[in-house]
Amino acid sequence: MKRLNRSLAMGLVGLLATFAVNAQKDGEYHLDQTYTIATNGTLYLDSEDANVNITGSSRTDAHVKIDRVVETRGFSSGRNEFRFDVEDRAGNLYLTERRRGGVTVQVGYSRTDYTINIELPRSVSLKVKGEDDDYIIRNIDGKISIESEDGDIEVIDCHGSDFQFKLEDGDLKVEGGNGAISVDIEDGDVDIRKGNFDRIEMDVQDGSVILETAIADNGIYDIKAEDARVDFVVIKGGGEFLVLKDDGSLRTSSDFETLQESDHRSLVKLAGGNAKIEIRTGDGRVRLSKQ
């Protein structure tokens, strides 16, 4: 019986060792390569659970560095496969994350460190889709389109003229920007500073909005903020602000003149331009001011 127990114990140790070896082998992925991309091309990125940094520079190609390390303390059975498919097509670069398999038994602690760092020409555009990713985008002057769930986005010093963001359970921060911006966000906050937008389309549910931008004559500004707080700061320009509200409230600085006022509708004017701004809010609070 003792010999049998000893054999079982040795077998279990061997099994655990096998699990540990497999976890060590399957737990790391590293990519450090340079790829071709046209200076007016588009980077397509599809990933999950990563910290993503994309930076524009004077380089004429794309440098991609991906590091993913899974640290397991304990043991796990099963096998996970992880890789990136990389394709250069018609001057565009496609980076697509691929996963297969799953952990069937896991005992202990598991931690994943996963970063994606990309440096590419400043003039390129971005088409990004992710889940549980956090993004920092710097110095990109092409079109930026990001669709994300359960992640935060920060855009810094990007001077393109077309921005599109769709988020769920995440926050958006934008510093700078021109032209048109579209934001569709649920359960998150929006913070836009130093903007110069002539078209803003925004739909925010259950969050707060800080919007600091110049406004253009004949520009289009449509902001829907359901149960959200809106703080609109005008850097330059003027126009009429129509605020539609249910149980919400409106406050303005002394720069604004009230043209019409009722329980559910307010029309105010800021001298200095002819822009048309419409803000619709349910139970939220709206504050208008001039910088």
C-alpha positions, 0 to 999 in steps of 0.5 A: 500500500505504501508503495502504491501511495508513493507511486500515486504521489510521484505520478501526481508530481509528474502530472503537475510538472507537466502542467507547469511546463505547458503553462510556461511554454504556452504563456509567452508571445513576443513579436518585434518586426517592421512592416510596410505601410503606405504613408496614406494607408490604414492600420487595422488592429483587432485585439483583446485585453491589451494595453495599446500604444500607437504613436505617429512619427517621421518614419516611413514604415511600421514598427510593431512590438507585441509582448504577452506573458501569462504568469501562473502560480499553481497549475492548469490543464488544457492548451491555449494558442495565441498568435497575431496574423499580420498582412500587408495589403494594398498599402494597408497593414492588418494586425489580427489577434487569434486565440484558440483553446481554453483552460479546462482546470486551473488551480492557483493564480494567473496574471497576464501582462499584454502590451502592443506598441506600434510606431508608424507614419504620422499621416496614416489612418487607424481602424481599431476594434477591441475588447477590454483594451486600453488605448493611448494614441499620439501624433496620428493625423489620419482618420481615427476610428475606434470601437471598444468595450470595457476599455479607456481611450486617450487621444493626444495631439492628433490633428486629423479631421475625422474621428469616430469613437464607439465605447461601452463601459469606458472613458474617452479623452481627446486633446486637440482635433479638427473637423468632425468627431462622432462619439457613441458611448454608454456608461462612460465619461467624455473629456474633449479639450482644445478642439477645433471641430466644425461637426460634433455628433455625440450620444452619451448615456449615463456619464459626463461630458466635458467639451471644450472646442471652437465652434464654426459658422454653419457648423453642425453640433448635435449632442444627446446626453441621456442622464448625463452632465454636459459642460460645454466650453466655447474657445472661439466663435459664437451662435445659438444653443438650443437646450431640450430637457425633461427634468434637467437644468441649464446654467450659463455664464454671463457671456450668454443671452437668453432668447427663450426659456421654458420648463423643457426648452431653452434658447440662448445666444453667444455673440461672435458667430452663427453656429447652431448647437442642439443639446438634448438631455433627460435628467442631466445638467447642462452648463455653458461658458466661454473661455 
